Every structure is written in structure tokens, then in C-alpha cells.
Amino acid sequence: MKKIILSSIIACALFTSCTKNAVTGKRSLTLIPESEMMAMSYTEYDKFLAAHTPLPASDDRVQMVQRCGVRIQKAVEKFYADKGLSNQLNGFNWAFNVVDENTINAWCMPGGKVVVYTGLLPVTKDEAGLAVVMGHEIAHAVARHGNQRMSQGILVQTGGTVLSVAMSQKPAATQQLFNQSFGIASTLGTLKYSRSHETEADKMGLIFAAMGGYDPEVAVGFWERMSAGGGQKPPELLSTHPSDETRIRDLKAFMPEAKKYYKPQ
């Protein structure tokens, strides 16, 4: 009986809750309304910043992150407008903050809520390298990858109940699932998204960076630096991320397409 109910939930969702990817054109299952995801995002973002005081706007690193973020934001908005998909960005209230912690990471919650850790900046080296990472993380958000991850988790955790019910019944577990779904406070390269999600975000992120006026070629150097300092990693077959070698190879293969969008600023 439970299997029948679960199958019915999934079948219904397949017809009513699919999101079209602006780059690939593929549709993917998202069970949670984006309005609910954004509401939770704004709450969790405020909680995070209350516990991790962001650097002031006068800091040069913050100015670079915000400048880069706005350029990526404008690129995303133009790209989606050109595809006739601007409605997918409804409700976005962009924010770009920097936290002074030695963590090699950045993430973007639903609605464009971004955090960059200062530990990432020595690896990105410059603003163009930063654009590669910010484009990638923002791509995860606009492609609803976190929603897809959380939708899968909600199905497993609660049998397909709505987010508001999951929050009321299991608030701690649901909050943890949300944080895991968006890689909050984890390190780049940990098991956040599936390999297909990572590859999609790599491609979309390159396009967004290029449209923002950043040379997408710097992505190869960034991932080579990440590979050199990444330590022991599981074989690709056992990881939800593509190996560094696979990622770099795929980036190089996609580079001619990304460079079509490149207009230096």
C-alpha cells in the first residue's frame, strides 16, 4: 500500500512539478514549491549570518565578491530572459556576503542568497577565478538542483509530505536536510550534488561567468589548483562528483560553447 501511495505521489509530481533547465532543456522533478524553498532559504540565511558575522562592505574582498556577484546576477537574468524563462527567477532577492573563515567553499541558497568564505579566495586567485565558482554555485540554485536533492530527501524522510509539515514535525532533521542539500558550511568537492548536477552547474556557470565578462578559460586553472590541493579522493565511481580529471576534460570540451558568450568588460 505504501509503495502504491509513494508511486502515486511521484507520478502526480512528474506531471505538475517539473522544472525546465535553461541550458540543457531537460525537465527535472521538484516536489517542493519554490516559494516555500525561498521562504526557508531567507530564514536559514539570516540564521547563518547571525552565527557567522559577515565582513563589512568596506572590506576589499567583500567589494570584489559583490561586484562579481552582481555581474553574474545580471548575466543570469539576461540568459533566462533570452530563453523566455524569466518567471523561474521570480522572487529572487539577491545577496552576496563574505564570511572570514578558512573554508574553501561558497554556496547559493534559493532566491540568490550567496556566501563566499575567505578561505576560497587564495584558490580562486583573482576575480575571474571567483566568477567561476560563483557562477557554478548560482547555477545550482537557478537550476533547482538543491530543490531536487531536498525533494528526494523529503520523499525518503517523510514519504512525500509538504515542506511546511516536515518542518513542523521534524524541524531539526528538515533543517539539516536543507543545509546538506545546498552544501552549507561544507567544503567544495564534498558530496553535495550528483555528478549530473555538477556537470550541469559547470556548464551553466561557465556561460554565466562568460556573459559577466570573465574569461571562462580560467576555470581550467582553478580546478587544476583544486585538484593539486584536494588530498585523497574516492574513485569517481564511488563519488557523486566527477573526478578532477573528468571535470577538467569536460570543461575543456565545453569551452568553445562558453566562449561564444564571452564579452570582456
VENKA-V798929 format. One record per pair of residues at least 24 apart in sequence whose ideal C-beta (glycine too) atoms are under 10 Angstrom apart, sorted by the first residue. I is the first residue (numbers start at 1). J is the second residue. If there is no record, write none. Layout:
BEGIN
i=I j=J
i=I j=J
END
This chain:
BEGIN
i=2 j=159
i=5 j=159
i=5 j=160
i=6 j=155
i=6 j=156
i=6 j=159
i=6 j=160
i=8 j=160
i=9 j=155
i=9 j=159
i=9 j=160
i=9 j=161
i=10 j=151
i=10 j=155
i=10 j=160
i=12 j=160
i=13 j=151
i=13 j=155
i=13 j=160
i=17 j=147
i=17 j=151
i=18 j=144
i=19 j=85
i=19 j=88
i=19 j=142
i=19 j=143
i=19 j=144
i=19 j=145
i=19 j=147
i=19 j=148
i=20 j=83
i=20 j=85
i=20 j=88
i=20 j=143
i=20 j=144
i=21 j=85
i=21 j=88
i=21 j=139
i=21 j=142
i=21 j=143
i=21 j=144
i=21 j=145
i=21 j=200
i=21 j=204
i=22 j=76
i=22 j=79
i=22 j=80
i=22 j=82
i=22 j=83
i=22 j=84
i=22 j=85
i=22 j=88
i=22 j=89
i=22 j=139
i=22 j=142
i=22 j=143
i=22 j=204
i=22 j=207
i=23 j=79
i=23 j=83
i=23 j=139
i=23 j=142
i=23 j=143
i=23 j=200
i=23 j=201
i=23 j=203
i=23 j=204
i=23 j=206
i=23 j=207
i=23 j=208
i=23 j=257
i=24 j=143
i=24 j=196
i=24 j=199
i=24 j=200
i=24 j=203
i=24 j=204
i=25 j=83
i=26 j=143
i=26 j=196
i=26 j=200
i=28 j=143
i=28 j=144
i=28 j=145
i=28 j=147
i=28 j=148
i=28 j=151
i=28 j=196
i=28 j=197
i=28 j=200
i=29 j=144
i=29 j=147
i=29 j=148
i=29 j=151
i=29 j=152
i=29 j=155
i=30 j=144
i=30 j=145
i=30 j=146
i=30 j=147
i=30 j=148
i=30 j=149
i=30 j=150
i=30 j=151
i=31 j=147
i=31 j=148
i=31 j=150
i=31 j=151
i=31 j=152
i=31 j=154
i=31 j=155
i=31 j=160
i=31 j=161
i=31 j=162
i=31 j=163
i=32 j=110
i=32 j=144
i=32 j=146
i=32 j=147
i=32 j=148
i=32 j=150
i=32 j=151
i=32 j=154
i=32 j=162
i=32 j=163
i=32 j=164
i=32 j=166
i=33 j=147
i=33 j=162
i=33 j=163
i=33 j=164
i=34 j=88
i=34 j=89
i=34 j=90
i=34 j=91
i=34 j=92
i=34 j=110
i=34 j=111
i=34 j=144
i=34 j=147
i=35 j=90
i=35 j=91
i=35 j=110
i=35 j=111
i=36 j=110
i=36 j=147
i=36 j=162
i=36 j=163
i=36 j=164
i=36 j=167
i=37 j=91
i=37 j=109
i=37 j=110
i=37 j=111
i=37 j=141
i=37 j=144
i=37 j=146
i=37 j=147
i=37 j=150
i=37 j=151
i=37 j=163
i=37 j=178
i=37 j=181
i=37 j=182
i=38 j=90
i=38 j=91
i=38 j=92
i=38 j=93
i=38 j=109
i=38 j=110
i=38 j=111
i=38 j=112
i=38 j=113
i=39 j=91
i=39 j=110
i=39 j=111
i=39 j=163
i=39 j=164
i=40 j=109
i=40 j=110
i=40 j=111
i=40 j=150
i=40 j=163
i=40 j=164
i=40 j=167
i=40 j=174
i=40 j=175
i=40 j=178
i=41 j=91
i=41 j=93
i=41 j=108
i=41 j=109
i=41 j=110
i=41 j=111
i=41 j=112
i=41 j=113
i=41 j=141
i=41 j=146
i=41 j=178
i=41 j=182
i=42 j=91
i=42 j=93
i=42 j=95
i=42 j=109
i=42 j=110
i=42 j=111
i=42 j=113
i=43 j=167
i=43 j=175
i=43 j=178
i=44 j=109
i=44 j=110
i=44 j=113
i=44 j=175
i=44 j=178
i=44 j=179
i=44 j=182
i=44 j=184
i=45 j=93
i=45 j=95
i=45 j=97
i=45 j=109
i=45 j=110
i=45 j=111
i=45 j=112
i=45 j=113
i=45 j=114
i=45 j=115
i=45 j=184
i=46 j=113
i=47 j=175
i=48 j=97
i=48 j=99
i=48 j=107
i=48 j=109
i=48 j=113
i=48 j=115
i=48 j=179
i=48 j=184
i=48 j=185
i=49 j=95
i=49 j=97
i=49 j=99
i=49 j=113
i=49 j=115
i=51 j=99
i=51 j=185
i=52 j=97
i=52 j=99
i=52 j=100
i=52 j=101
i=52 j=115
i=52 j=117
i=52 j=185
i=53 j=97
i=53 j=99
i=53 j=100
i=54 j=95
i=54 j=96
i=54 j=97
i=54 j=98
i=54 j=99
i=54 j=100
i=54 j=115
i=54 j=116
i=55 j=97
i=55 j=98
i=55 j=99
i=55 j=100
i=55 j=116
i=55 j=118
i=56 j=98
i=57 j=97
i=57 j=98
i=59 j=98
i=59 j=100
i=59 j=118
i=61 j=98
i=61 j=100
i=61 j=116
i=61 j=118
i=61 j=121
i=61 j=130
i=62 j=96
i=62 j=97
i=62 j=98
i=62 j=100
i=62 j=116
i=62 j=118
i=63 j=98
i=64 j=98
i=64 j=116
i=64 j=121
i=64 j=124
i=64 j=126
i=64 j=127
i=64 j=130
i=65 j=96
i=65 j=97
i=65 j=98
i=65 j=106
i=65 j=114
i=65 j=115
i=65 j=116
i=65 j=118
i=65 j=120
i=65 j=121
i=65 j=127
i=65 j=130
i=65 j=134
i=66 j=94
i=66 j=95
i=66 j=96
i=66 j=97
i=66 j=98
i=66 j=114
i=66 j=116
i=67 j=96
i=67 j=127
i=67 j=130
i=67 j=131
i=67 j=212
i=68 j=96
i=68 j=114
i=68 j=116
i=68 j=124
i=68 j=127
i=68 j=128
i=68 j=129
i=68 j=130
i=68 j=131
i=68 j=133
i=68 j=134
i=68 j=135
i=68 j=209
i=68 j=212
i=68 j=213
i=68 j=214
i=69 j=94
i=69 j=95
i=69 j=96
i=69 j=97
i=69 j=108
i=69 j=112
i=69 j=114
i=69 j=116
i=69 j=130
i=69 j=131
i=69 j=134
i=69 j=138
i=69 j=212
i=70 j=94
i=70 j=96
i=70 j=212
i=71 j=127
i=71 j=131
i=71 j=134
i=71 j=135
i=71 j=208
i=71 j=209
i=71 j=211
i=71 j=212
i=71 j=213
i=71 j=214
i=71 j=265
i=72 j=96
i=72 j=108
i=72 j=112
i=72 j=114
i=72 j=130
i=72 j=131
i=72 j=134
i=72 j=135
i=72 j=136
i=72 j=137
i=72 j=138
i=72 j=139
i=72 j=205
i=72 j=208
i=72 j=209
i=72 j=211
i=72 j=212
i=72 j=213
i=72 j=214
i=73 j=112
i=73 j=114
i=73 j=134
i=73 j=138
i=73 j=208
i=73 j=212
i=74 j=208
i=74 j=211
i=74 j=212
i=74 j=213
i=75 j=131
i=75 j=135
i=75 j=138
i=75 j=207
i=75 j=208
i=75 j=209
i=75 j=210
i=75 j=211
i=75 j=212
i=75 j=213
i=75 j=214
i=75 j=261
i=76 j=112
i=76 j=135
i=76 j=138
i=76 j=139
i=76 j=141
i=76 j=142
i=76 j=204
i=76 j=207
i=76 j=208
i=76 j=211
i=76 j=212
i=77 j=142
i=77 j=211
i=78 j=208
i=78 j=211
i=78 j=212
i=78 j=261
i=79 j=142
i=79 j=204
i=79 j=207
i=79 j=208
i=79 j=211
i=79 j=261
i=80 j=142
i=82 j=211
i=85 j=142
i=88 j=142
i=88 j=143
i=88 j=144
i=89 j=142
i=92 j=141
i=92 j=142
i=94 j=138
i=96 j=134
i=96 j=138
i=99 j=185
i=101 j=185
i=103 j=185
i=103 j=186
i=103 j=187
i=103 j=188
i=104 j=133
i=104 j=187
i=104 j=188
i=104 j=189
i=104 j=226
i=104 j=229
i=104 j=230
i=105 j=133
i=105 j=137
i=105 j=183
i=105 j=184
i=105 j=185
i=105 j=186
i=105 j=187
i=105 j=188
i=105 j=189
i=105 j=190
i=105 j=192
i=106 j=130
i=106 j=133
i=106 j=134
i=106 j=136
i=106 j=137
i=106 j=138
i=106 j=183
i=106 j=188
i=107 j=133
i=107 j=137
i=107 j=138
i=107 j=140
i=107 j=141
i=107 j=146
i=107 j=179
i=107 j=182
i=107 j=183
i=107 j=184
i=107 j=185
i=107 j=186
i=107 j=188
i=107 j=192
i=108 j=134
i=108 j=135
i=108 j=136
i=108 j=137
i=108 j=138
i=108 j=139
i=108 j=140
i=108 j=141
i=108 j=142
i=108 j=146
i=108 j=182
i=108 j=183
i=109 j=137
i=109 j=140
i=109 j=141
i=109 j=146
i=109 j=178
i=109 j=179
i=109 j=181
i=109 j=182
i=109 j=183
i=109 j=184
i=110 j=140
i=110 j=141
i=110 j=142
i=110 j=144
i=110 j=146
i=110 j=147
i=110 j=150
i=110 j=178
i=110 j=181
i=110 j=182
i=111 j=141
i=112 j=138
i=112 j=141
i=112 j=142
i=113 j=141
i=113 j=182
i=114 j=138
i=114 j=141
i=115 j=184
i=115 j=185
i=117 j=185
i=117 j=187
i=117 j=188
i=119 j=187
i=119 j=188
i=120 j=187
i=120 j=188
i=120 j=226
i=122 j=225
i=122 j=229
i=123 j=188
i=123 j=222
i=123 j=223
i=123 j=225
i=123 j=226
i=123 j=228
i=123 j=229
i=124 j=218
i=124 j=221
i=124 j=222
i=124 j=225
i=124 j=226
i=125 j=218
i=125 j=221
i=125 j=222
i=125 j=225
i=126 j=214
i=126 j=218
i=126 j=222
i=127 j=212
i=127 j=213
i=127 j=214
i=127 j=218
i=128 j=209
i=128 j=212
i=128 j=213
i=128 j=214
i=128 j=215
i=128 j=216
i=128 j=217
i=128 j=218
i=128 j=219
i=128 j=221
i=128 j=222
i=129 j=209
i=129 j=214
i=129 j=215
i=129 j=218
i=129 j=219
i=129 j=221
i=129 j=222
i=129 j=225
i=130 j=209
i=130 j=214
i=130 j=218
i=130 j=222
i=131 j=205
i=131 j=206
i=131 j=208
i=131 j=209
i=131 j=210
i=131 j=212
i=131 j=213
i=131 j=214
i=131 j=215
i=131 j=216
i=131 j=218
i=131 j=219
i=131 j=222
i=132 j=202
i=132 j=205
i=132 j=206
i=132 j=208
i=132 j=209
i=132 j=214
i=132 j=215
i=132 j=216
i=132 j=217
i=132 j=218
i=132 j=219
i=132 j=220
i=132 j=221
i=132 j=222
i=132 j=223
i=132 j=251
i=133 j=188
i=133 j=205
i=133 j=209
i=133 j=219
i=133 j=222
i=133 j=226
i=134 j=205
i=134 j=208
i=134 j=209
i=134 j=212
i=134 j=214
i=135 j=201
i=135 j=202
i=135 j=204
i=135 j=205
i=135 j=206
i=135 j=207
i=135 j=208
i=135 j=209
i=135 j=210
i=135 j=211
i=135 j=212
i=135 j=214
i=135 j=216
i=135 j=219
i=135 j=258
i=136 j=188
i=136 j=198
i=136 j=200
i=136 j=201
i=136 j=202
i=136 j=203
i=136 j=204
i=136 j=205
i=136 j=206
i=136 j=208
i=136 j=209
i=136 j=219
i=136 j=222
i=137 j=182
i=137 j=183
i=137 j=188
i=137 j=192
i=137 j=201
i=137 j=205
i=138 j=201
i=138 j=204
i=138 j=205
i=138 j=208
i=138 j=209
i=139 j=197
i=139 j=198
i=139 j=200
i=139 j=201
i=139 j=202
i=139 j=203
i=139 j=204
i=139 j=205
i=139 j=206
i=139 j=207
i=139 j=208
i=139 j=209
i=140 j=181
i=140 j=182
i=140 j=183
i=140 j=192
i=140 j=193
i=140 j=197
i=140 j=198
i=140 j=200
i=140 j=201
i=140 j=204
i=140 j=205
i=141 j=182
i=141 j=201
i=142 j=201
i=142 j=204
i=142 j=208
i=143 j=193
i=143 j=197
i=143 j=200
i=143 j=201
i=143 j=204
i=143 j=205
i=144 j=197
i=145 j=181
i=145 j=182
i=145 j=192
i=145 j=193
i=145 j=194
i=145 j=196
i=145 j=197
i=145 j=198
i=145 j=200
i=145 j=201
i=145 j=204
i=146 j=178
i=146 j=180
i=146 j=181
i=146 j=182
i=146 j=183
i=146 j=184
i=146 j=192
i=146 j=193
i=146 j=197
i=147 j=181
i=147 j=182
i=148 j=181
i=148 j=193
i=148 j=194
i=148 j=197
i=149 j=177
i=149 j=178
i=149 j=180
i=149 j=181
i=149 j=182
i=149 j=183
i=149 j=192
i=149 j=193
i=149 j=194
i=149 j=197
i=150 j=174
i=150 j=177
i=150 j=178
i=150 j=180
i=150 j=181
i=150 j=182
i=151 j=181
i=152 j=177
i=152 j=181
i=152 j=194
i=153 j=177
i=153 j=178
i=153 j=180
i=153 j=181
i=154 j=181
i=187 j=230
i=188 j=223
i=188 j=226
i=188 j=230
i=188 j=241
i=189 j=223
i=189 j=226
i=189 j=227
i=189 j=230
i=189 j=231
i=189 j=233
i=189 j=239
i=189 j=241
i=189 j=244
i=190 j=239
i=190 j=240
i=190 j=241
i=191 j=234
i=191 j=238
i=191 j=239
i=191 j=240
i=191 j=241
i=192 j=240
i=192 j=241
i=193 j=240
i=193 j=241
i=194 j=240
i=194 j=241
i=194 j=242
i=195 j=236
i=195 j=239
i=195 j=240
i=195 j=241
i=195 j=242
i=195 j=243
i=195 j=246
i=195 j=247
i=196 j=240
i=196 j=242
i=197 j=240
i=197 j=241
i=198 j=239
i=198 j=240
i=198 j=241
i=198 j=242
i=198 j=246
i=198 j=247
i=198 j=250
i=199 j=241
i=199 j=242
i=199 j=246
i=199 j=247
i=199 j=250
i=199 j=251
i=199 j=254
i=202 j=242
i=202 j=247
i=202 j=248
i=202 j=250
i=202 j=251
i=202 j=254
i=202 j=258
i=203 j=250
i=203 j=251
i=203 j=253
i=203 j=254
i=203 j=257
i=203 j=258
i=204 j=258
i=205 j=251
i=205 j=258
i=206 j=251
i=206 j=254
i=206 j=255
i=206 j=257
i=206 j=258
i=206 j=259
i=206 j=261
i=206 j=262
i=207 j=254
i=207 j=257
i=207 j=258
i=207 j=259
i=207 j=260
i=207 j=261
i=207 j=262
i=208 j=258
i=208 j=261
i=209 j=258
i=209 j=261
i=209 j=262
i=210 j=255
i=210 j=257
i=210 j=258
i=210 j=259
i=210 j=260
i=210 j=261
i=210 j=262
i=210 j=263
i=210 j=264
i=211 j=258
i=211 j=260
i=211 j=261
i=211 j=262
i=211 j=263
i=212 j=261
i=212 j=262
i=212 j=263
i=212 j=265
i=213 j=261
i=213 j=262
i=213 j=263
i=213 j=264
i=213 j=265
i=214 j=262
i=214 j=264
i=214 j=265
i=215 j=258
i=215 j=259
i=215 j=262
i=215 j=264
i=216 j=251
i=216 j=254
i=216 j=255
i=216 j=256
i=216 j=257
i=216 j=258
i=216 j=259
i=216 j=260
i=216 j=261
i=216 j=262
i=217 j=251
i=217 j=252
i=217 j=255
i=217 j=258
i=217 j=259
i=217 j=262
i=219 j=247
i=219 j=248
i=219 j=251
i=219 j=252
i=219 j=254
i=219 j=255
i=219 j=258
i=220 j=247
i=220 j=248
i=220 j=249
i=220 j=251
i=220 j=252
i=220 j=255
i=221 j=248
i=222 j=248
i=222 j=251
i=223 j=247
i=223 j=248
i=223 j=251
i=224 j=248
END
